[in-house]
């Protein structure tokens, strides 16, 4: 996806927080991106893990919503790669999965995710988690390195 395909907008000249959704299910992607845009977020969308890695590098998101079950590389591997790269290691990642088995949360956290949420998504709960991570990232002074 070309970065010009970002679906977000500017409000009063201010750029809103940029969220990267990495999700292979079209319906999940569309619903989540529309709801986030209605809440004022700038949204980038990746349809698979490899595309997500590329957009995370080029799009400089403030937060990533990562589906764990994708066909090319899964969300665990995608997260591990992002957390080892200088330019993406500080970006908070929330794992999203329909598999809420015992141990899945810990596996996601061990891979480098900063939080975990289950599908179907409780949007109010997800927004709370997102805002907490975005606020913590801002307070800690984390800077996303760009070239």
PyMOL commands that set and color helices and strands:
alter all, ss='L'
color gray80, all
select helices_A, chain A and resi 3-5+26-38+49-59+75-84+104-111+123-139
alter helices_A, ss='H'
color red, helices_A
select strands_A, chain A and resi 10-11+14-15+18-22+42-46+63-67+92-97+115-118
alter strands_A, ss='S'
color yellow, strands_A
deselect
rebuild
show_as cartoon
